[in-house]
Structures are given as C-alpha cells and as structure tokens.
Amino acid sequence: MSIAISPSISDRLPATVKTALAKMPDEQQLLFEDEYKRKSKSSGLLTALAILFPIQLFLLGKTGLGIAFIITLGGMGVWWIIEWFITPKRVKSFNDDVATRLLTEMKIMHS
C-alpha cells in the first residue's frame, strides 16, 4: 500500500509512523491525518509565543518546566532567549509523540 495522507503532513512524520501508515487502509490513514492535524502544534506559532508571551511550555504539556520558567523569570532572561531556539525542537518532539500515540491508539482500536 501507499501513503494516502498529504505530503505536507507525511514529511513531518517519523519514519516508523510512515511505515506503519503505509500498511493501513486509506480510510484509516485519512482518519489519522485529521486527528494529527487537530492534536499537533505549529512550530512557528509556538516560537512566536516563546518570544512574545512565553507560555509554550504549558502548551506542550511541560507544566513543571513552565512553572520553573515563571518563578525564575525566564532564568533572568537567559533561559527566555534560549527558548527561542529550543522551541522548534520541542514542538517537533511533541508532534512526533502525538503521531506515535495516535498510531498506537488506532492499532489498538482496530485490532
């Protein structure tokens, strides 16, 4: 089988997820794509938030780290600037986890 989801989504997925998706029927792939779009985060938006209003850690589910960020005032500004560059990697990791979780849930539901 081939991958039926859009190339813009497919390019962002980990190789293991792509391989597993290729083995699924097109209907399930499209369902995966819809859920992935709904649950994944935008790297550009969260990077902009990191610069303007640093709440990106909370949006990525890192509440403890977000609280530490606030308490230390962004590491007196140093951590805040570092977050501008780290946030895209954090978002990619978050989205990879979302894709893996979705795939696992779909396999469990359809087995």
N, C-alpha and C positions, 0 to 999 in steps of 0.2 A: 504494500500500500504506500501511498504518498501522503505528504502533509497537506491538509486542506485549509489550514489557517493562513491568515495574511502574512506576507513576508516581513512586514514591519514588526509583527509580534514574534514570528518564528526566529528572527535574527537576535532577539533579546533572550531567548530561552537557553538553558543549559543543554549540552549535547545529550545527556541521559534522558531528559524530558522529551527532546525532539525524537529520539529513537523510539521511546515508548509510545509517543503520539502517532508515529508512522504506522504502528501496528493496530491502532484503533480505527473503528469506522468513522467516516466523515462526520456523521451527526454528533458523535461524542467529541470529536476534535473541535467542532464549532461551539459546542457547549463549553468546552474547556476555554476556548478563546474568549467567549463572553464573560465567564467568571474571572478569568485572568485580567481582562480589561477593567472589570469592576473592582478587583481587590489590589491590583498593583498600584504603585505610586510613581509619579512623574519626577524624574531626576532634576529637571530644570526648575520645576515649581519648588521642590524641597530645598534646592540650592539657593533659590531666591529667598525663601523663608529663612534659611540659615544666615543669610546676610542681613536681611531687614528685620525680622522678628523671629529669633531663634527658638522655634517650637518643633523643629524637625525631629528631634529625638523622641518626643512624645508621639508624634505621628507614625514613627517607625517602631513603636512598641517598646522603646527603651526608656521607660518611666524613671527608673532609678538613676540612670545616667543624666536624664533631663533635669531631675531634681538637684543632682550634684552640680550640674551646669549653672542652674539658677542660684544656688547657695553660694557658689564661688564667683558669681558674676562673670561667668564665662572664663574662668581662670584669669580673672582680672584683664580680660580682653584677648589674651593669648590663645586660649582654647577656642574662643569665638572665631578668631581668624583661621585657625587650623580647621575648624568645622567646615569652612567654605570649601576646602579642598577634599575633605574626607567624606562629605555628604554624598557625592555621586557614587562612591564605592559602597557606602552603607545602603543606598537605595537599590543598587544592583544586587547586593546580597539579600536584601529584603524581598525583592521581586523574584529572585531565584528560589528562595524558601517558599514563597507563595505558589510558584509553579509546581514545585515538588510536592507540596501539601495537597494542592488541587488534584494532581495526578494520582496521588495515593488514595485520596477520598473517592475519586471516580473509579479506580480499580476495585476498591472495597465494595462500592455500591453495585457494580456491575459484575461481580464475581459470583 
